[in-house]
Amino acid sequence: MKTGFKPDSSLKEKSEIAQDVAVTASPGDGGCSWAEPLLYFIDLSCPAKSSMSPNLEFMLGYDIADIGEITDGWWMKFAHPDDVRALSSDGDLHFGCEKARTRRFRLHHKNGRWLDVVEQAMKVPCGDAGHFAIVGTISTLTPNSTPNPALYDSNQRDRHLLDILPGGVVVHDANGRVVQSNPAAQALLGLSANQLLGWDASDPRWCSIDQFGAPFSGEKHPAMVALRDRRPVSGVVMGITRPDNSRVWVRINAQPLFVLETDMLDGVVVSFSDITDLKDAEHAMAERESLYRQMFDRNPAVKLLIDPVSGKIVDANKAACAFYGYRYDVLCNMMISHINISQGGVISKSLQDAIGNGSAVFSFQHRLASGAVRDVRVHSGRIRLNGREYINSIVFDITERNEYERRLIEANRQLQLERQRLDEIIRATNSGTWEWNIQTGDMRLNDRWADIIGYTLEELSPCNVDRWISLCHPDDIGTINALLARHFDHEIDQFDCEYRLLHKDGNWVWVLDRGKVFEWSDEGAPLRLSGTHSDITPAKEMEERIRHMALSDPLTGLANRHQFDDRLSSAIDRCASAGQNVVLMLLDLDHFKEVNDTFGHPVGDALLVDVAQGLQTQFRGGDFIARLGGDEFAVLLSDVTDISIAQKAARRVIQEIDRPRQIEGNMVHVGVSIGISISAGMADIPPKVLYRNADRALYQAKEDGRNTYRTIDAL
């Protein structure tokens, strides 16, 4: 009995078939016999690995050497010209996109006869990814009057073809029972050939599950489906539990077999490949996605996931909901333009920039649910999820930082003006000059260069770069070297560097060096660097004074409100982590207006200075005192374990201030009302809450007769 694939005129309906097919031969009708089918294996990537069964000589009369290189078209030089033209016109000369083919044509026997043959072949994966092989049989329909019975025993050759296939192959009969398997299948399933023999495709011992983990019922097994529906089944993913309880994942194809040139089912060939590594990779990917979800949602930074095409917010973490003041379901149905107040296509351009560049950083203003507008810095990056591109944005609130920067820019502007004035004065005087031979290390200095740091030129000898470096502040050497390297590499046009030099008296002097390479070698190496050397110590001291003025009260010398607010926020963070309390005391002088009205503002100002000095004697060294404005003062007590400490301090302050004072020849008497607020161990309490509670306590002290204190904790 001969078997083969059922012919199919539509190439589009051919599915991937098994990686091998067992074909046997049997006597024909009328006592005639046919040659045993010729089996062949063609490696499309390496024809040298191709092979044929030994009955080539019996079927066609040729030796294997007559074939030459075994390729997909080896048969064409033996085929009838009419058949070659017919197959060529049908586009059926070589394998294309189809996975299987059945063709009928004539081959020329060495004795001169033409044999009518049927070829059945399939294209299967082989070896590395993207490599394929063709496995097929050629059966003759022309009777052979001189059969060799020994050639009918083809099991060994069939087994050879099965053995060399890298994928698993199991052949079932028309009832679904296993009749043959190859070593690859046995290794994958963990069963021997004898153990597999006779197993039914629906046998529960397969212990199979589908790709979602549900049990795979027998009637859904690809072999049973192929037999029932009489059509190929391909690409079915199945998990099979082996005898050692390990699980192997396979992708299965099943091809029904029909008796040649009949519609009678003869069995089914099931081929499968090991995709366990792929499934493991999918599982790992799912775990990574879960980890990403947790990292995204639990991250304290504000995070948004945005569709770059529509601008819709598709995901947001808890920090984003808290920052913007929207519920998750509301925020994730908003467009980014609902919170980003930028106009004129800025938003769409920024989305495209993030996609085009892969990442980008933007500065925007975002409107919260409360209506407040905050300055934000947005770090955006392109990510791919489920085949689509999104923008992952991390949003930082920089409103306070921007305000501080604006104030600092103004202070720097004033400082720059002062430095410019000082620089002009310095330039009008004798500036130090220097010249450095970079190749030898020798330096030439003028007297002014040495005088700036208290030396004579003779005292600095030998004048070389090592002597210069020995006088530089250790913290500045890295900056000096970095700027020199940038100048030598043509990144900056000249060398401008502020650094410190050790004065002869042991002090550090700030200097400004400005130089430029005026001589280069033919290879582009710097040879000679020359420049000027100016003393900028006064400018640096002025810079420090301006910085101090920006943070201090000019009348009393105490910290101002801005510096006090910074210290309060820092103290809250520090004490919250240490489990300590923060105490805020607000002090307001009683009857201070009467002093101004009676004695005048100069006396009032002198009184404020005297009170400020007295306050500094009543608190610990680590406590922080500030004048908030007018006659209002504030005190910050950190690391307080007992509220009684603050209350004792309040009583001392009341006693200190509630005494007659001689101010510019005038006897002045004022009191003080104090409001005390304590964090009471609350972590991350907002400073405004402490201010509000202290202010309420201060108001209560005023209501209760003044010159006293009241306390309110955060609870």
C-alpha positions in Angstrom: 0.0 0.0 0.0 1.4 3.4 -1.0 0.5 6.6 1.0 1.0 10.3 0.3 -0.5 13.7 0.7 -3.9 14.5 -0.7 -3.5 16.7 -3.8 -4.6 20.3 -3.4 -4.8 22.7 -6.3 -4.8 25.8 -4.1 -1.4 26.7 -2.8 -2.9 29.2 -0.3 -4.8 26.4 1.5 -1.7 24.2 2.0 -0.6 24.3 5.7 2.8 23.5 7.1 3.0 19.7 7.2 5.1 17.1 9.1 8.9 17.1 8.9 8.8 13.5 7.6 6.3 11.1 6.1 6.6 7.3 6.1 6.0 5.9 2.7 6.0 2.2 2.0 5.4 0.2 -1.2 3.2 -2.8 -2.0 2.4 -5.0 -4.9 0.1 -3.5 -7.6 -3.0 -4.9 -9.1 -2.8 -7.8 -11.5 0.3 -9.3 -10.0 2.6 -6.5 -11.2 4.7 -4.6 -8.7 6.1 -1.1 -8.4 9.5 0.1 -7.4 9.8 1.1 -3.8 9.4 4.9 -3.5 12.6 7.0 -3.6 13.1 9.0 -0.4 15.2 12.1 -0.4 16.3 14.8 2.1 17.6 18.2 0.7 19.3 20.7 3.0 18.6 24.1 1.2 21.3 25.8 3.2 24.0 23.2 2.7 23.4 20.8 -0.3 26.4 18.7 0.8 24.3 17.4 3.7 21.5 16.2 1.3 20.9 12.4 0.8 18.8 9.9 -1.1 17.7 6.3 -0.4 19.8 3.6 -2.1 16.9 2.4 -4.4 17.7 5.3 -6.8 19.5 2.7 -9.1 16.6 0.3 -9.0 14.0 3.0 -9.8 15.8 5.0 -12.4 18.9 2.9 -13.2 21.3 5.7 -12.2 24.0 5.8 -9.6 24.0 8.5 -6.9 27.1 9.9 -8.7 25.0 10.6 -11.8 22.9 13.0 -9.8 25.7 15.4 -8.9 24.7 18.0 -6.3 21.4 17.2 -4.7 19.3 20.4 -4.9 15.6 21.2 -5.2 15.9 20.9 -9.0 18.0 17.7 -9.2 15.2 15.8 -11.0 14.8 18.3 -13.9 17.6 16.9 -16.1 15.8 13.5 -16.0 12.2 14.9 -16.5 10.2 14.9 -19.7 10.6 18.4 -21.4 6.8 18.7 -21.8 6.4 18.1 -18.1 9.0 20.7 -17.2 7.3 23.3 -19.4 3.9 22.5 -17.9 5.2 22.7 -14.3 7.1 25.9 -15.2 4.0 27.6 -16.6 2.1 26.6 -13.3 5.0 28.1 -11.2 5.5 24.7 -9.6 9.2 24.0 -10.5 10.5 25.0 -7.1 9.2 25.5 -3.6 7.8 29.0 -3.0 5.7 30.1 0.0 3.9 26.8 0.2 4.9 24.2 2.8 3.9 21.0 0.9 3.4 20.0 -2.7 2.2 17.0 -4.8 3.3 16.8 -8.5 3.0 14.2 -11.2 5.5 14.0 -14.1 7.7 11.6 -16.1 11.3 10.7 -15.4 13.7 9.1 -17.9 15.0 5.7 -16.9 18.6 4.9 -17.8 17.3 2.1 -20.1 15.4 4.7 -22.2 11.9 4.2 -20.8 9.8 7.0 -19.4 8.4 6.4 -15.9 5.2 8.0 -14.7 5.9 9.2 -11.1 4.2 11.1 -8.3 6.3 13.3 -6.0 5.1 14.3 -2.5 7.3 16.7 -0.6 7.3 19.2 2.2 9.4 22.1 3.3 10.5 22.0 7.0 12.7 24.0 9.4 16.2 22.6 9.7 18.9 23.6 12.1 19.4 27.3 12.8 16.5 29.8 12.6 15.6 30.6 9.0 17.1 27.4 7.5 14.9 24.9 5.8 15.1 21.4 4.2 12.9 19.5 1.8 11.8 16.0 2.6 10.0 14.0 0.0 9.2 10.7 -1.8 8.9 9.8 -5.5 6.7 6.9 -6.3 6.5 5.3 -9.7 3.1 4.5 -11.3 4.8 2.5 -14.0 4.8 -1.3 -13.3 8.3 -2.8 -12.9 8.5 -6.4 -14.2 11.7 -7.2 -12.4 11.1 -6.2 -8.8 13.8 -6.8 -6.1 12.0 -8.0 -3.0 14.9 -7.0 -0.9 14.2 -3.3 -1.7 10.8 -3.5 -0.2 12.3 -3.8 3.3 12.6 0.0 3.5 12.0 0.5 7.2 15.8 1.0 7.8 16.0 3.8 5.2 12.7 5.4 6.4 14.2 5.3 9.9 17.3 7.0 8.7 15.3 9.9 7.3 13.3 10.1 10.5 16.5 10.0 12.6 18.2 12.9 10.9 15.2 15.3 11.3 15.8 17.8 14.1 12.1 18.1 15.0 9.8 15.6 16.6 7.7 13.4 14.3 4.9 11.0 15.3 2.9 9.1 12.8 -0.7 8.0 13.8 -2.8 5.5 11.9 -6.4 6.3 10.7 -7.7 5.5 14.2 -5.3 8.0 15.8 -2.9 5.4 17.3 0.9 6.0 17.2 2.6 3.7 14.7 5.9 5.4 14.4 8.1 8.1 16.0 11.6 9.5 15.5 14.3 9.9 18.2 13.7 13.7 18.3 10.1 13.1 19.3 11.1 10.5 21.9 13.7 12.8 23.4 11.2 15.7 23.6 8.4 13.6 25.1 10.7 11.6 27.4 9.3 8.3 26.1 10.8 5.4 24.1 9.5 4.2 20.8 7.9 1.2 22.4 6.3 3.3 25.0 4.8 5.6 22.4 3.6 2.8 20.1 -0.1 2.4 20.2 -0.9 5.5 22.2 -4.0 7.2 21.1 -3.9 11.0 20.3 -6.7 11.5 22.9 -4.9 9.4 25.6 -5.0 11.3 28.9 -1.5 10.1 29.7 -0.3 13.0 27.5 -1.2 15.3 30.4 -1.3 18.2 27.9 -2.4 21.7 28.4 -3.0 24.6 26.0 -1.0 27.8 26.0 -3.3 29.3 28.6 -2.8 26.4 31.1 -6.2 24.8 30.5 -6.3 21.0 30.0 -6.1 19.9 26.4 -9.1 17.5 25.7 -8.5 14.6 23.4 -10.9 15.7 20.7 -8.9 19.0 20.4 -5.6 17.2 19.8 -4.3 18.4 16.4 -4.0 14.8 15.2 -7.6 14.1 16.0 -8.8 17.4 14.5 -6.8 16.6 11.3 -8.4 13.1 11.1 -11.9 14.4 11.9 -11.8 17.5 9.6 -9.6 15.8 6.9 -7.5 19.0 6.7 -4.1 20.1 7.9 -3.8 21.7 11.4 -0.8 24.0 12.1 0.7 26.2 14.8 -1.0 24.6 17.8 0.9 25.4 21.1 0.7 22.6 23.6 2.4 21.9 27.0 3.1 18.2 27.6 4.1 16.8 31.0 6.9 14.2 30.6 7.3 11.1 32.9 9.8 13.0 35.1 7.1 15.7 35.7 9.0 18.3 33.7 7.0 20.2 31.2 8.0 20.8 27.6 6.2 23.3 25.3 5.8 22.4 21.6 4.3 23.9 18.5 2.5 21.2 16.6 1.5 20.7 12.9 -0.7 17.8 11.8 -1.1 16.6 8.2 -3.7 14.0 7.2 -2.5 11.2 4.9 -4.6 9.7 2.2 -4.2 6.5 0.1 -2.6 7.6 -3.1 -5.0 9.0 -5.7 -8.0 8.2 -3.4 -10.0 10.0 -0.8 -9.4 7.3 1.8 -7.7 8.4 5.1 -4.6 6.5 5.9 -3.4 8.3 9.0 -1.9 11.6 10.1 1.7 12.8 10.5 2.3 15.1 13.5 5.4 17.2 13.6 6.4 19.4 16.5 9.3 21.6 17.6 10.5 22.5 21.1 9.4 26.1 22.0 10.1 25.7 25.8 12.7 28.5 25.7 10.2 30.7 23.9 7.5 30.1 26.5 10.1 30.7 29.3 10.9 34.0 27.6 7.2 34.9 27.4 6.8 34.0 31.1 9.9 36.1 32.0 8.5 39.0 29.9 5.2 38.8 31.8 7.1 38.9 35.1 9.0 41.9 33.9 5.8 43.6 32.9 4.4 43.0 36.4 7.6 44.3 37.9 7.4 47.4 35.7 3.8 47.9 36.8 4.8 47.8 40.5 7.8 50.1 39.9 5.6 52.5 38.0 2.7 52.6 40.5 4.8 52.6 43.7 7.4 55.1 42.6 7.1 58.4 44.6 7.9 60.4 41.5 5.0 61.7 39.5 4.7 59.5 36.4 2.4 59.7 33.3 2.1 57.4 30.3 1.0 59.4 27.3 -0.2 58.3 23.8 2.0 60.5 21.5 -0.6 60.4 18.7 -3.7 61.5 20.5 -2.0 63.2 23.5 -4.2 61.2 25.9 -3.0 60.2 29.3 -3.3 56.4 29.3 -1.8 55.7 32.7 -0.7 57.5 35.9 0.7 56.4 39.2 -0.5 57.2 42.7 2.0 60.0 43.0 0.5 61.7 39.9 -3.0 61.4 41.2 -2.0 63.0 44.5 0.0 65.8 42.8 -2.7 66.8 40.2 -5.6 66.2 42.6 -7.6 63.9 40.3 -8.9 60.4 40.8 -7.1 57.7 38.7 -10.1 57.1 36.4 -10.5 60.8 35.8 -6.8 61.5 35.2 -6.5 58.6 32.7 -9.4 60.0 30.6 -7.8 63.4 30.3 -5.7 64.8 27.5 -2.3 66.1 28.4 -3.4 69.5 27.1 -6.0 69.6 30.0 -3.1 70.0 32.5 -0.3 71.5 30.3 -1.2 75.2 29.7 1.3 75.6 26.8 -0.2 77.0 23.6 0.6 77.2 19.9 1.4 73.6 19.2 4.1 73.4 21.9 2.6 70.2 23.3 2.3 68.3 20.1 5.9 69.3 19.1 7.2 68.1 22.4 5.5 64.8 22.0 7.0 64.4 18.6 10.4 65.4 19.8 10.3 62.8 22.6 9.3 60.1 20.0 11.8 61.2 17.4 14.8 61.6 19.8 14.0 58.7 22.1 14.1 61.0 25.1 13.8 64.7 25.9 13.5 67.1 28.8 11.0 70.0 28.9 9.9 72.8 31.2 6.2 73.5 31.3 3.5 74.8 33.6 0.8 72.4 34.7 -2.6 73.2 36.1 -3.8 71.2 39.1 -7.4 70.2 39.9 -7.4 73.1 42.4 -6.6 75.6 39.7 -3.1 76.2 41.0 -0.4 76.4 38.3 3.0 74.8 39.1 6.3 75.0 37.2 7.4 71.5 36.3 10.4 69.8 34.7 9.3 66.8 32.5 11.7 64.0 31.6 10.1 62.1 28.8 11.3 58.9 27.1 9.9 56.7 24.4 8.9 53.1 25.4 7.2 50.3 23.5 4.3 48.3 25.1 2.4 45.7 23.3 3.7 46.8 20.0 2.8 50.4 20.4 4.9 53.4 21.3 4.1 55.6 24.3 5.8 58.4 26.1 6.8 57.7 29.7 7.0 61.1 31.5 8.5 61.8 35.0 7.2 65.1 36.3 9.2 67.2 38.9 7.6 70.2 40.7 10.2 72.9 40.4 8.0 75.9 41.4 9.9 76.7 44.6 13.3 76.0 42.9 12.4 78.4 40.1 11.4 81.1 42.5 14.7 80.6 44.3 16.6 80.7 41.0 14.8 83.9 40.0 15.9 85.5 43.2 19.4 84.1 42.9 19.7 85.3 39.3 18.8 88.8 40.5 21.4 88.5 43.2 23.9 87.2 40.7 23.1 90.1 38.4 23.9 92.5 41.1 27.0 90.5 41.9 28.0 90.5 38.3 27.7 94.3 38.1 29.8 94.6 41.2 32.4 92.1 39.8 32.5 94.0 36.5 33.2 97.2 38.4 35.9 95.5 40.4 37.3 93.9 37.3 37.6 97.2 35.6 39.4 98.6 38.6 41.8 95.7 38.7 42.4 95.9 34.9 43.4 99.6 35.4 46.1 98.4 37.9 49.1 96.3 37.3 47.8 92.7 36.6 50.0 89.7 36.9 51.2 88.1 33.7 52.4 84.6 32.9 53.7 82.5 30.1 53.9 78.7 30.2 56.1 76.6 28.0 53.9 73.5 28.0 56.6 71.2 26.6 59.2 72.0 29.2 56.9 73.1 32.1 58.9 76.4 32.6 56.9 79.5 33.4 57.7 83.2 33.1 56.0 85.4 35.7 56.0 89.2 36.3 56.5 90.8 39.7 52.8 91.6 40.1 52.0 87.8 39.8 54.2 87.1 42.7 53.2 90.2 44.7 49.5 89.1 44.7 50.4 86.1 46.9 53.0 88.0 49.0 56.2 86.7 47.3 59.1 88.0 45.2 60.0 86.3 42.0 63.2 85.1 43.6 61.3 83.4 46.4 59.2 81.6 43.8 62.2 80.2 41.9 62.3 77.9 40.1 59.3 79.3 38.2 57.7 76.2 36.7 54.3 74.6 36.5 55.1 72.2 39.4 55.7 75.3 41.7 52.5 76.8 40.5 50.4 73.7 41.2 52.0 73.4 44.7 50.4 76.8 45.5 47.0 75.9 44.2 44.2 74.9 46.6 43.8 71.1 46.4 40.0 71.4 45.7 40.6 73.6 42.7 43.2 71.5 40.8 40.6 69.3 39.2 38.8 72.4 37.8 42.0 73.9 36.5 43.0 70.7 34.7 39.5 70.3 33.3 39.4 73.8 31.8 43.0 73.5 30.5 42.1 70.2 28.8 39.0 71.7 27.2 41.0 74.7 25.9 43.7 72.3 24.5 41.0 70.3 22.8 39.5 73.5 21.2 36.3 73.1 23.1 36.6 76.6 24.6 38.4 79.6 23.0 40.4 80.6 26.0 41.3 79.5 29.5 39.3 81.4 32.2 39.6 80.0 35.7 38.9 81.3 39.2 40.9 79.4 41.8 42.7 79.9 45.1 46.4 80.4 45.7 48.2 80.1 49.0 49.5 83.4 50.2 52.8 83.7 52.0 50.9 84.6 55.2 49.0 81.3 55.0 45.7 82.7 53.7 44.0 81.7 50.5 43.8 84.3 47.8 41.2 84.1 45.0 42.7 84.8 41.6 41.3 85.0 38.1 43.5 83.6 35.3 42.8 84.3 31.7 45.0 82.8 29.0 45.1 81.4 25.6 47.4 79.1 23.6 49.3 81.3 21.1 51.5 78.6 19.7 50.6 75.1 18.4 52.7 72.3 16.9 52.2 71.1 13.4 50.4 68.1 14.9 48.0 70.4 16.8 49.6 70.0 20.3 49.7 73.2 22.5 53.1 74.6 22.9 52.8 78.0 24.6 50.0 79.4 26.8 50.0 83.0 28.0 47.7 85.1 30.1 46.9 87.5 32.9 46.6 87.0 36.6 44.2 89.2 38.7 43.4 89.3 42.4 39.6 88.8 42.8 39.5 88.2 46.5 37.5 91.5 47.1 35.0 90.4 44.5 34.6 87.0 46.2 34.2 88.6 49.6 31.5 90.9 48.1 29.8 87.9 46.6 29.6 86.2 50.0 28.3 89.5 51.6 25.6 89.8 49.0 24.6 86.2 49.6 24.4 86.9 53.3 22.3 90.0 52.8 19.8 88.0 50.7 19.2 85.7 53.6 19.5 88.0 56.6 17.4 90.8 58.2 19.4 94.0 57.6 18.2 95.7 60.9 18.9 92.9 63.5 21.3 90.7 61.6 19.0 87.7 62.3 17.9 85.3 59.6 15.0 86.6 57.4 11.8 84.8 56.6 13.1 83.1 53.4 16.1 81.6 55.3 13.8 80.6 58.2 11.4 78.8 55.9 14.2 76.8 54.4 15.5 75.8 57.8 12.0 74.9 59.0 11.4 72.5 56.0 14.8 70.9 56.5 14.2 70.5 60.3 10.8 68.8 59.6 12.4 66.3 57.2 15.3 65.5 59.6 13.2 65.2 62.8 10.5 63.1 61.1 13.1 60.5 60.1 14.6 60.5 63.6 11.2 60.4 65.4 11.8 63.8 67.0 9.5 66.8 67.4 9.8 70.2 65.8 8.6 73.3 67.7 7.8 76.6 66.1 7.5 79.7 68.3 5.9 82.9 66.9 6.7 86.0 69.1 4.9 89.4 68.8 5.9 92.4 70.9 3.1 93.8 73.0 2.6 97.6 72.8 5.4 98.1 70.2 3.2 100.5 68.2 3.0 102.8 71.2 6.8 102.9 71.4 6.9 104.0 67.8 4.1 106.6 68.2 5.6 108.0 71.4 9.4 107.9 70.8 9.6 107.6 67.0 10.8 104.9 64.7 14.6 105.3 65.4 13.8 104.3 69.0 11.6 101.5 67.8 14.3 100.2 65.5 16.9 100.3 68.4 14.4 98.4 70.6 14.1 95.7 67.9 17.9 95.3 67.8 18.1 95.1 71.6 15.3 92.5 71.7 17.0 90.4 69.0 20.2 90.4 71.0 18.3 89.3 74.1 16.5 86.5 72.3 19.9 85.0 71.2 20.8 84.6 74.9 17.7 82.6 75.8 18.0 79.6 73.4 20.3 76.7 72.6 23.1 77.0 70.1 21.2 74.7 67.7 17.9 76.7 67.9 17.3 79.1 65.0 16.0 82.7 65.4 14.6 84.9 62.7 12.8 88.2 62.3 9.8 87.7 60.1 9.0 91.5 59.8 7.9 94.4 61.9 7.9 93.4 65.6 7.3 89.7 64.8 10.0 87.1 65.5 10.2 83.3 65.0 12.2 80.6 66.8 12.7 77.0 65.5 13.5 74.3 68.1 14.7 71.0 66.6 15.0 67.6 68.2 12.6 68.4 71.0 11.6 65.4 73.1 9.3 67.2 75.5 7.1 70.3 75.0 8.1 71.5 78.4 11.4 72.5 76.9 9.7 75.0 74.6 7.5 76.2 77.4 10.4 76.9 79.7 12.1 78.8 76.9 8.9 80.8 76.4 8.9 81.8 80.1 12.5 82.8 79.9 11.8 85.0 76.8 8.8 86.6 78.5 10.9 87.4 81.5 13.8 88.8 79.4 11.6 91.1 77.3 9.2 92.2 80.1 11.8 94.4 81.7 12.3 98.2 81.4 14.9 99.1 78.8 17.0 102.3 78.4 16.8 103.0 74.7 18.6 106.1 73.4 17.9 107.9 76.7 14.3 106.8 76.9 12.8 104.3 79.3 10.9 101.8 77.2 8.8 98.8 78.4 7.2 96.2 76.2 5.9 92.7 76.6 5.7 89.7 74.3 3.0 87.2 73.4 4.1 83.8 72.2 2.3 81.1 70.2 3.9 77.6 70.2 3.2 74.9 67.7 4.6 71.4 67.9 4.7 68.6 65.3 3.8 66.0 67.9 5.7 63.3 66.1 3.8 63.7 62.8 5.9 62.8 59.8 6.0 65.2 56.8 3.8 67.8 58.5 3.6 70.8 56.1 5.3 74.0 57.4 2.1 75.9 56.8 0.3 73.8 59.4 2.9 74.6 62.0 2.6 78.3 61.1 -1.2 78.2 61.3 -1.2 76.5 64.6 1.4 78.8 66.1 -0.5 81.8 64.8 -3.7 80.6 66.4 -1.8 80.0 69.7 -0.4 83.6 69.4 -3.8 85.0 68.9 -5.1 83.1 72.0 -2.2 84.5 74.0 -3.2 88.0 72.9 -6.8 87.3 73.8 -5.8 86.0 77.3 -4.1 89.3 78.3 -0.9 89.3 76.4 2.7 88.8 77.8 2.0 85.1 78.0 2.3 82.0 75.8 -0.1 79.4 74.5 0.5 76.0 72.9 -1.2 74.1 70.1 0.2 70.8 68.8 -0.4 69.3 65.3 -3.1 66.9 66.6 
